[in-house]
Amino acid sequence: MSIQIPLRSLLRAEWAERLEGSLPLLDEIDASLAEEPFNPRRDNIFRALDIKIESIRVIILGQDPYPNPEDADGLAFSIPTSQRRFPPTLRNIFREYVDDLQLPTPVAGDLTPWRDQGVLLLNTIMSCHPYRSLSHRDIGWQQFTHAVLQSVVTQQTVGILWGVRAKSYSELFNPALVISSSHPSPLSSYRGFFGSKPFSRSNQLLVSAGEAPIDWTLRSA
């Protein structure tokens, strides 16, 4: 049996320092993951946190990783560049992206460029059993990600909160900088997600707060 690198060792140093009080909880989560496969791969589990804390201007909260192992890449709503078939939720996000920003549909679903612009793409439950959504909702992730958000949200941070689970974190944000709607999944997207203009609205809020806007543009050709 191969020796696994502890999850706490996969955190960037500044995050490990910021989350020092939550590292014992992370060890408990790690123990829960020891005996079963999970999405995303262990080395991708903290890809969302591969971002300098001081660069975070917008936070988009997801629920948990895509259940298909080939889709889960560690960033909320993102898929690897090699995956050309977009999950239905991402298709809906890109539909709103096109309508909101008047940009062409992206050719790939890798949202790393958003992260590199200062967007924290955080799943509040950071793992799941392959093909079983919400299977890891009771192992401690939500307490851990609550600590992540508490440690980085400022009065200038824009929160894009899609769906009931994401909205439950709204109290951590400046109410004037929260953009909330229904979730972009096919089951709820028509109940307020389409037409919510989260990308242009977030930039308007950033500028009004004295911050630089996000360049949301993704490769289209």
N, C-alpha and C positions, 0 to 999 in steps of 0.2 A: 504494500500500500504506500503510495507516494506521500511525502510530507508536504502539507499545505502551508503556504505562507499565511500567518495570522492576518485577519482582516485589518487589525489596527496598524499593521506594518505597511498596508497598502495606502494608507492615508498620507497625503502631502503633509510635510512637517508643520506648516502653519495651521492646517485643519486639526491635526492631532493635538497641537497646543491649545487651540481654541476650544476643542471638545474634550479636554482632559477629563472632566468630570463624568463624561458619558462613555469613556473607554471600557470600564467594567461591564456596562450594558452591552457594548459592542462585542465583548468577549463572550457574553451569554448568547447573543445572536449567532456568533461564529460557531459555538458548540451545537446550536440547533441545526446548523447547516452541514455539520460534519458528515452525516451518514447518508445524504441523498443528493442527487443532482439538482441544479437550480439554474435559473436564468437571472441575469446574464452570466457569462463566464466570470470566475472569481477575479481575474485580473481586470475586468471591466466594471466591476460592481461600483467603484467610486469614480467613474469617468465624469459624472456630473460635477464632482468636486475637484476636477483637474482644472481649476480656475483660481486666479488670485482673488482672495476675499475682497480686497479693496476695489476690484474691477466690477463687482456685481452691481448692476443697475436695475435689472428686471429679473423677477423670479416667476417661472411657469411651473406650476405643480401638476405632476401626473399622479396616477393611482399606484400602479405597480408595473413591472416590465411586461412587454408583450409575451403572451404564453408560448408563442412559437419560438423555439431557441434560436432559429436563424434570424429572427427579427430583433431580438433584444440586444441592445448594444451599450446599455448603461446610462444613456441620456433619455429623459422622459420624451416619449413620442417619436424618437429618432430610430432609424434602422441603418444597418451598414450600407455603405455605398454599393456593395456587390448585390444587394437585394433590389431588384427592379419592380417587384410587385408590392405596391404600397398597401399596408393594412387599412381597413375601412376608416378607422379614426384618423389616420394620417392623410388619407385622401380628402376627408372633410376639412382638415386643417389647411391643406393646400388650396382647396376650393375657396375658403374664406381669405386666405393669403392673396389669391388672384383677384378676388372681388374688392378686397380692402385696399391693396397697394397698386392695383392695375399692373401687376407684373406677370410674366409667363409662368406656367406651371413648372416647378423644378423637375429636373430629370432624375434626381436621386433624393432619397429620404434621409440622408445623413445631415443632422442639424448641428454638427460641430461648428460651422461658421457662426451660428447664433451664440453658442457658448463662448466662442472666442471674441465675440462682441460685448460680453459682459452679461449674458443671459444664463442664469442658473436653471437648468432643466432637471428638476429634482422629482423623482418618484418618492412619494411619502412612505411607500413600502418598497424597499430596494431590491427585493428578490422574490421569486415565486418558483414553485415546482413547475417543470415543463408541462405545458398544455393545461395548467390549472390556475386560472386567475384567482387572486386574493388568497392563495393557499398559505402564504406566510404573513397574514395580517395579524397573527397573534403571537409572534415571536419577539416583538420588541422594537421593530423598525419605526413605528409611528412615534414612539417616545424619542428615539434617536434623531429622527428627522425634525421633530419639534425642537430639539436642542440645536440642531443645525440652523434652523430658521431663526430661533431666538438669538443666536450668536451673530447673525449677519444682517438681519433686516434693520434698516435705518429709516429715518423720517423721509428720506429721498428715494427709497426703494419702491419700484412699481411692482405690484403683485397681480399676475394674470391667473385667475382662479376659475377653472372650468369644472363644474359639477359639484355635487353636495360635499364630497369628501375634501376637495380642495378648499371650498368655501369655509369649512370648519376651522381653517387656519387664518381666516381674515382678521382676527383680533390682533395678530402680530404685526399688521401693516398699518401705516397711516391710512385712515379711511378714505381720504381724498385721493389716494394713489392706488386704489383697488379697482380692477376691471374684472367683473365676474359675469358668468353666463352659464347656461347649461353645458354639459360635456359634449365634445365633438364626436362622440361615438354615434353610430347610426341610430341607436335607440333614443337618443335625446337631442341630437344636433338641431332638429327643426323646432325645438322648444326655446330658442333664444341664442344658440351659438351662431347660426348663420345671420350675418348682418350686424354682429356685435363689434366689428372693426377693432379687434384687440391690438393689432400691430400699429396702425396709425394713431389710435388713442393713446397707447403707451408712449409713443414718441411725443405726442402733445403734452402729456403729463411730465415726461422727463424734461422737456424744454422749459415748462412752466416752473419746474423745481430747480432750474439752473444747471441741469445735466445735459450732456450730449445725447442726441437721439441714437437709436440702434439702426444700423444698416441691415435690414432684414433680408436683403437680396440673396437668393440661393441660385446656384448655377442652373440655367435653363437650356443650355445647348452645349 
